[in-house]
Amino acid sequence: MDKGKIIALVTTIISLVFFAMISTFVPQDFIWIVFLLYALIFMSLSMSLPRILQRKHSDIKGATLLKADRQEVMKIMMKDQEIDKELKPQIIASLALLPLSIVIWIMASYFVFPYLIPPLREAVTKLELFIRFLAFYGILIGLTRTISYFLTPKKMIMPINSYEIRSGGIKAGSIAIPFPIDINRYEISINRKRSFIDIYDRKTKQVYRFYVSDISKAESLIQKHGLQK
């Protein structure tokens, strides 16, 4: 298991234990506030943690060999008549994921919560109540992850609006792909007709798409600097 997955797993476990503990001791009338905070924090971490982990490895050095700015990329991208068709499923999935998760969580609060958490909390020990809350929050996370797994496309295309190909790697904001390219992690495909290079990251399940005006030059640079042994 890679470092990013370990950090995500540890963060999830810590949040589970933390909110289960708070829920055990907070007055019953205020439990909905804890539930709401948990939902907001979990959603925020799910969206921000991958970007935070990526940012830690974004230092690419070396001379700039090719630079593509936003205006150039957008001009080429607008000529690509197939990009809308490719992006449509993942846009729909992204828009549907949050409201669908909220609906599932609300349903769980009505059907699962009363089953796990007794109306009279004094009827069980604090330890048992803590374990019941731990199971409840774990079920919520499980439901969200299940929805995300089936709803999210297996490969998420991410068009990069500006980037640099340097002698040490490819730099695009917080995204960094060091040279030589790790072929066990990354898969490269080139579409000369549509003038882009796709680099699929098996770790994040994202396809970084680099539109470029001179596709031959970009391909040559990646072959020379990125695929050297």
N, C-alpha and C positions, 0 to 999 in steps of 0.2 A: 504494500500500500504506500502511495507516494505521500510526501509531506503535506500537500494541500488537503488531501482526503483525511489525513490524520487530524489536522487542525480543525477541519469542518466537523468531524466526528466528536472530538473533544469539546468543541464549542456547543454542539447540540446536547451532549450529556450534561455539561455544566448548567446550561439553561434549563434543562429538564429538572435537575435536582434543585436548583435555585428556586424556580417557581413552584415546584411541588412543596418545598419547605415553607415558602411564604403562604401558600394556600392553606397549609395545615394549621397555621397559627392566626391568620387574619380572620376577623369577624365575618360570619357568613353573609351578612348584608353587603359586604364590600368585595365579595369574591368575584363579581362580574368585572370589577376594575382590574384585578389581577389577570383575569382571563383576557381582557382587551389588551393590556400591556404585553402579555405573552404573544398574542397574535401579531401585534405591530412589530415587536422586536424580532420575532422569528422571521417574518416576511422581510424585514430590513436586512437582517443578517444573510438571508438566502440570496438577496440580490447584490449586496455589497461585498461579501466575503471573497468571492472569486476575483473581483477587480482589485481588492486590497492585496491578495496574494500575488496576483500578476504584477502589480506595481513594484513589489520588492525585487523583481528580477528584470527590471526594465533598463538596465545600464548597458548600452551597446557603444563601444568605442571604435575608433578607426576613421579613415578618410571617407568623406561622402562621395560615392560613386554615381549615384542616381537619386534625384529628388523629385517627388511628385507632390504638387500642392493641391489644395481643395478644388480650385477652379479647373485645373487640368483634369482631375479625376472625375468631377461632375460632368464635364463635357463628354468624356468617353462613356461614362455610365449612362447618360441620357440617350446615347445611340444604341445601347444594348436593349433590344426589344424583348428579351426573354427574362430580364431581371425581375420584373414585376410578378411574373408567374412563379418564379422561384421563391420570392420573399413573402408572397401572400399567405401560404400556410403557416409560416412561423409568426407572422404578425397577428393572424387570427388566434393562434395558440397563446401568444403573449397577452393579448387583450382579454382572452377568456379565462386565463389561469387564476388571476387574482379574484374576480367576482365569484368564480366557481368554487374556489377554496373557501371563501367567506361563507358561501351558502352551505357547504359541507360542514364547516366548523359550527355554524349555527344549528344545523340539524343534529350534530353530535352533542351539542350542549343540551339539547332537549331530550335526546334518546339515550345517549351513553352516560352523561353526567348523573342523572337520577339513579341509574342502575349501579354505578360505581360508588358514588358518594351518598351516604345515608342522610336523610333529612335531619336526624338528630345526631350530630357528630360526636356527642358525648357517649353514644352507644358503643363506639369503638375506641381503641387506644390511639394515641398520637402516631405511633409507628405504623399501625395499620392504615390510618388515614393518609399518612405520607405516601405509603406504597400505592394506595388507591389513586391519589392525585398523580403520582408518577406514571401509573398506567394510563390515566386519562390523557395527560399531555403527550405521552408516547403515541397513543392512538391518533391524536390530532396530527402529529408529525407524519406518522405512517400514511394517513389518508392524503395529506398534502403531497408527499413524495410519490405516492401511487398515481395521483392525478397528473402530476408533472411528468412522470415517466411515460404515460400513455398519450398525453396531450402534446408534449414538446417533440418536435422533429428530432431524429437521431443526429442529424447534422445541421447546425445553425450557421447560415451564411452571414458573415459580417463584412460588408464592403468597407474598406479602409479609405477614408477621404483624404488623408495626407500621410506620407511616409518617406523614409530615406533608406536606400540600400547602401550600407557602409561596408568597409572592408572587414569589419568585425561582426556584421549581422544586419538584420532588418529591424528598423526602429520606427514605431508608429504610436506616439503617445506613451501609454503605459504598456503597450504590447511590444515584446522584444523576442526576436527569434535569432539566437546566436549562430554564428558560423564556426565550424562546419555544422550543417543542419543534422540534427539527430533523426535519422531515417526510421528509427524504432518508434519515435513519437510523432513525427510529422510525415505527411504524405503530400507530394507536390504534383499538381496537374496544371497544364498550360493550354489555354484556349486562344489560339492565334486569331481566329475569326472574330471573336468578341473582345480581343485584346485585354486579357487579364490572366493573372497567375493565381491559382488557388493553393493555399497551404492549409491542409487539414490537420488540426491539433487533436490527436487521439485522446489526450489527457482532458481537455476541456470540452471536447465534442463540437468545437467551433471551426468553421471554415473561414479563414482570413482571405478575403479577396482583394487583390492588388491590381487595380486597373492601371494600365501604363500605355503611353502613346507609342513608345518604341519597344515593342514586345520582344524583338530580337536581341536588343541590347540588354534588357532586363534578364532574359533567359541566359544570355552569355555570362553575365555577371554572377548569377546564381550558380551556374555550372562551374565557373572558375573558382569563386570564393566560397560558395556554400556547400558544394558537394566534394570538395577536395578531401583526400584521405590523409 
